[in-house]
Amino acid sequence: MSRDNDEGKVFIDGLSRDTDDQSLEDAFTKFGRICNAVVGVGSCRGFGYVQFENPSHAKEAQERMNGQSLDGRTIRVACNAENWPSWFFYPAPPRLGWCCWSC
């Protein structure tokens, strides 16, 4: 799935249930200025994204953080969302509430 507004974003999989928006931002801020850091909720727990002001910072973050440990879990970091499931980006059915985010 390709999305037009993904420039400067890194998508993270494998996050701990203890990871929140702030700890995700703290882990990635060393690579550059961050616009937004979001950890999924509910059934999307374990996934998240960070959006950098400068897309080149996203690439560096992906290269240096992919396979690293964050809050005791090994994370997977990608700069494109083509191989990520569609439910990662869109609201869940109403009975489940909102899943992740809709940017």
N, C-alpha and C positions, 0 to 999 in steps of 0.2 A: 504494500500500500504506500503510495507516494503522496505526500501532502505538501502544498505550496509554502506553508508557514513553518516548515521544519528547519529552515536555515539557522544555524547556530545552536541547534538542539542536540543533546546527546540523550539517548534513551537507555535506561538502566533496568536490568533484570536481576533478580536474586537478592533483593534487599531484605534485610532483617525486619521482623515485626517491630523492632525497637527503633528503626530508622524513621525519622520524621522529616518534614520539610527543612527545618533549620539544620539538622545534622547532615542532610544531603548537601545543602548549600555550603556548609562549613567544609565538607570533604572536597568540594570541587572549586571553591573560590580561589585556590592557589594557582589556577590556570587562567584566570582572567575575571573581569567584571561580569556578574550574573544578573540577568533580568528577572529570572523566575526559576524556582526549584520546587517541584511538586512530587509528593509520594502518593500513590494510589491508596484508596480506602476500600474497605469491605472486601469483595472478591478480587479486587485489583491490588491488594496488599502484596508487596514484593516487587512492584514495578514503580518506576518513576521517570522523571526527566528533569534536565537542567538546560536552561536556555542562556547562552552567552551573548553579550553585546556584539562580540567579534567572532564570526564563524571560524576563523583560524584557531581560536582558543578551544572551540568545541573539538576540533580534530586532534589537538594536542591532548586534551582531556581523555578522549577516546583511546588514543594510543597508550597513554600512561596509566589509565585506571582500569582498562579492561583486564579482567583476571585477578585484580587486587582484592584485598579483604576490606570490608567496611562493616563495622559493628558485628564482627565475627562471621560474616558470610562472604563468600567469593562472588563478586558481581560480574555481570556481563554488560559491556557498554558499547553502544553502536551509534553512529552518526546518521544512519538512515533508518527509516521505519518500514522498508519494503517487506521484510520477513516477519514483522510483528503481527500478532493477531488483531483483527479489526476491533474486537471488544476492548482492546487496550486504550482506544481513543474515544469511544462513544458511550453514552449513558446506558446503563443496564435496564432491563425491563422495570417498569414502575414499582412492582412489588419488592424489588431489591434496592431501590434507591439509586442514587448516582454512583457510577463506577468510574473511577479515575477522573478524567477531565475531558473537556471539550473546548479546544482552543480555537 
